[in-house]
Amino acid sequence: MKTTYDYIILGGGTAGCVLANRLSENGRHSVLLLEAGGEPTSPWIPIPAGFSKLLTNTKFNWKFVSEPEPGTAGRSIAIPRGKGLGGSSLINGMIYVRGQPGDFDKWAQGGASGWSFADLVPYFRKVEAFDGAEGETRGRDGRLAITEVALRPPLADAFIAAARQAGHGLNSDYNDGHQEGFGYYQATQRRGRRVSAKTAYLDPARGRRNLDIVTGAHILKIDVEGRRAVGATFRRPGQTLSVRAGREVILCAGGVQTPHLLELSGIGNPGLLKPLGIEVVQALAGVGENYQDHFCTRMNWRVSQPITLNEQSRGVPLARSVLQYFASGRGILSLGTGLAFGFIKTRPGLEDADVQLYFMHASYADASKRILDHQPGMTIGVSQLRPESAGSIHSRSADPLEPPAIRPNFLSSQVDLDTMRRGMQMARDIVDQPALRPFVAHEMSPGAACRSDADWDTFTRSNGQTIYHVCGTAKMGTDPSAVVDPALRVIGLAGLRVADASIMPAIVSGNTQAAVYVIAEKAADLVLRDAQGTGGS
């Protein structure tokens, strides 16, 4: 490792891997990637079904938890974040959802010029290596492999048929401009194996002489001199080191750790930093605010036939599945967190869906430990796409090793509670259709006794969880609460950008990983455009 680089990337997650590749690609610039975690060496990582093992492993998951809040019945809720090169793309459910065009158009209309859907379509194409049917906006030659889930169990087919009987339509590609409808999810896989940001972007760049990668580097702060970020200080076992950036520091630590690191570096709300003894370098009241995430409830049904993952993942059936997977890359070990999807409108007059459904022919006996039931079961996850509730993530102290306080403020908006209730009622209506009746014994959770609005609301507050889409905590824009401008430059400081989910002004309608890849690809173009023609060290 040298002492000075053109670019220093803080965080080796999804965005960091993309930027490490793109900024080192032309060979003109020296690039350093710093990651607090290590090399992702677990044999579970490339196996899609291995996510259940990784989500409970502190080697690959920071295992943050929220503060207990009255809106979620006083519970602390798990906030998983990936640790290691590849970040959350190592441990996520691999579901690939762009979001709705209107999500990005609203970003642009709110002041994030250059971030409309039309502006971003070229970047989605640049990311995607989609092997499905041709679409008007889809990419086929990108670095990130995307495929439609191959497994077609009878129960999932029956779910989709029941949705049609309930009046919903099919959608052959929810990523090609219109989201509403039902079908099978697209996932970041190829030939049955997980494709992470590390495998898609970082590994192909590892041989470049102008790219250095340092793991086990816990970043303590961004170093600022005057009005310019000049480098970073980090801790490795037994030593504290500083490194300088000749051009820019690019913060890619994610929705939880980016605002935390900004605050530790003196960038944030003075009223919060000064009581912690942190010297204010740049006053930005929006740091750590605008925290958004997707809240999700899981409804479960007992299935009357032994055709679910619950029994297929034990004993002799599991042994057969292991052999099938390693012989062909197919079968139940190729499954992530979602099998069949539904994007639905819960009320008339909406332009597009406002609730996402996740169908899986499985049910948990203990969801926190990812332990499946012993009897057959199925689950429908219900998640509001565009929640109004927003929370915060702020430092507890000046100690960089102490996790921040995470306050999601879930369900503080009545609109959110009403939308979740209608989404669950519509999920129940789908299961009551003729196509699923031969398979369903009874509803386990919330159960047939859940009927009134109060019943549904109690279930939602007492049982819902996040689905791990933390974003918005260093929002992009031009208003007083913005942290970065539309070029992703931290407002008031030179030489510092943010490029990760934290810059989203509002959460996208669906799983967030696709948008993060696009943010990083566009960020690389913005950085290189500024450097064009000026050489490197």
Number of C-alpha atoms within 10 A of each C-alpha: 10 9 11 19 24 21 28 28 29 29 31 34 30 31 33 33 28 28 30 26 23 21 24 21 14 11 14 14 19 23 26 27 23 26 28 21 24 18 15 18 11 14 8 17 22 21 21 26 20 22 23 20 15 19 23 17 15 12 16 28 21 20 17 17 17 17 17 16 15 14 17 22 15 12 18 16 21 16 21 24 25 26 27 25 33 31 30 26 25 33 30 27 23 27 24 22 20 24 24 22 21 16 19 26 19 16 23 20 13 15 17 25 17 17 21 18 21 13 15 20 17 15 20 24 18 19 26 22 20 25 15 14 10 12 13 7 13 23 22 19 14 16 20 24 21 25 21 22 22 18 15 12 15 12 22 22 16 19 25 25 21 21 26 17 16 17 8 19 17 18 18 15 22 24 19 17 17 16 25 23 23 25 24 25 24 24 27 30 26 18 14 24 19 30 26 27 27 25 19 21 24 24 13 12 20 15 10 15 11 20 22 19 17 17 17 16 23 20 24 20 20 26 18 20 11 9 12 16 24 22 29 22 16 20 16 14 8 5 8 13 13 16 19 22 24 18 24 22 27 30 25 28 29 32 25 28 22 26 30 28 23 24 31 26 24 24 29 27 19 19 11 17 23 13 11 15 12 18 16 19 20 20 18 24 18 23 28 32 24 26 28 28 31 26 24 24 27 23 22 22 24 20 24 16 14 13 18 23 22 21 19 19 19 14 9 11 12 16 13 14 19 17 13 15 19 13 9 10 17 20 19 22 20 23 25 24 18 21 23 24 26 30 29 23 21 21 11 7 7 9 10 19 21 23 25 27 26 20 26 25 24 25 28 18 15 10 12 12 12 15 13 19 18 15 17 23 31 27 22 28 23 29 29 29 27 21 26 18 20 20 18 21 24 26 23 16 19 20 13 18 10 11 19 24 19 23 20 27 21 25 22 17 14 11 13 19 22 16 22 27 24 19 25 24 15 19 21 16 14 22 21 16 18 14 20 21 15 12 21 19 15 15 19 15 17 20 13 10 9 14 11 10 13 11 13 20 17 17 19 24 19 16 18 22 21 18 19 19 21 23 27 32 33 35 30 31 25 16 13 9 16 26 33 27 21 21 20 25 22 26 19 16 18 18 19 24 24 32 31 31 31 33 28 28 27 26 29 27 27 25 24 23 24 22 24 23 28 25 25 26 22 23 26 20 15 15 21 16 10 10 13 9 8 8 9 15 13
